[in-house]
């Protein structure tokens, strides 16, 4: 039985791959089911002299306040904090997180500490945007780098002032999440009217009933009513629904990055019949300094005389002709064959878009 299920799953995966379709899980998310960001301020102790210096007065004040709550009264001006660092802690609270669940936390120095390696994060409350405490964090800080040596003779690897506390935060109250009711809204990760309609069609075909269960509201949202046979079992319904395969559609787009010369394009981006004539013009200005030396016994003085030379060089124009049905892939291959650089291709694509010959969106980063 298990082998049969595995074979069916493999066959379904191959079929989805052949059709170019994606699961509903990759295309959409449930409205209201999302992570919540948490932040807190705390102290990392146990550093081997790599903590904050005198310039970071808030770390000494924080340590003094914490000791006072523990019954030890010490003015903040009476001790140094070389082994202590003030840090900010951030974490992501998953949807439907329950009390006691362990989540990872990121710890980053905010003072002048130069290394958090080997430190221990003291008990810190993590708050959400509503200023409510949703988790507490404490534990060892793991850094992905280190600092060795002193002064000018030192070696730094990666970023030792930022570390992680794996499983170092514990959820206190349950995460704020929407209740799964009789109506569920799916949000498309890439809004598109065609994809939205296809998702509704796939859901209605998989869960047939007199009144269609799914209805596309717009390009970004699909409204889904839980079928009567799944009443009170919205989780099971979502589990079956998110495995449906839908072929997503999107606008044809060409993305270019002029800073790095990177071009990302689809294979089927079409170009109208057009002839391209492209050449380079180079203007070079050179200035040389000649010394004018007077003759012997002359009354003149030695002078420096600048001599400027302006030269121009224009390469021969390179011609590319594209016929009906040509794609951007054909254009790039033709330009590469005549020795064009990525900068040339970017300039030509921009001109094609201005001329209305490029049948795609051109996004310049």
C-alpha positions, 0 to 999 in steps of 0.5 A: 500500500505504501509503495502504491501511494509513493508511486502515485505521489511520484506520478503526480509530481512528474505530471505537475512538472511536465505541465509547468504547474505549481501547487496552490501552496506555492502560489497563495497564502491564507489571509491573516495567516502570517508571521509577526515581528518581535523586538526587544532590548537586552544584555549579553554577558560573559564576553572576554573583554570585547563588550561595550566601552565607556562611550556606551553609557546605556549598557552600564545603566541597564546593568545597574538597573538589573542588579538593583532589581535583584537586590544589589545597588551599584551606581552605574559609574562604579563599574566597567562593562567590558564583559557586557554588551547592550543588544537588540533582539529580533524574532519572527512569531509564526502563525498559530504559535502556542505557549512554550514553543521555541523560536530562534532569535537574532542578537545584534550589538547596538553599542561599541562592542566588537565581538559577541562570541561566547556571550550569554543573552540574559532574560529579555522580553520580546514585544510586538507592534502592539507593545505586548510581550509575546516571547522571552529570550535567553541563552547562548549567542552563536556568532558566525565569525570571530576576531583574533589579535589586537590593534593593527595585527588582527583578523576578522572573519564574517560579522562577529557583532551579530549572532543567533540564539537557536531556540533561544526564545520561548512563546508566552501567550498564543500568537494572534491569528485569525480563526479559520471559519466557513469563508477563507480568502487566498492571497496570491503571492504574484497578483494576476487576473488569469492566475486568480481565475485558474485557481478558482476553476481548479478549486471548483473542479476538485470540490464540485457542488451546486454553488461554486466554492471559489470565486475570484474577487480580484487579481490578488484575492480568491474567496473560498467557501468551505464545502458542507462536508468539511464543516468544522474541518477547515484545516483538512480542507486547506490541506487538500486544497493547497496540494492542487496544481495550477498553472500560473500566468504572469506578464512577460517581463525583461529585467535589466540591472544597469549597475552590474550589466545583468539581464534576466528575460524569458525565452518567449518574449517576442519582438516585432520585425525590426532592424537594429543599427548599433555602433560605438563612438569614443572621444578621447582627450589627452593633455601633455605638458611640454617645457619651454626652455629659453636659450643660453644667456636669454632673458626668458624664464622656463615655462610649462606649456600644456598641449591638448589633443582631441581624437575621436573614434567611431566603430563600424555600425553593427547590423541585426535584422529580426524577422516576424516571430523573433524572440528576445533570445534570438536577439541576444544570440544575434548580438552575442555573435557580433560581439556585443557587450551586456551594456550594448544589449541593455541599451538596445532593449531600452530603445526597442521598448521606446520604439514599441517593438518589445512586447514585454514589460522592461524593468530597469533596476 
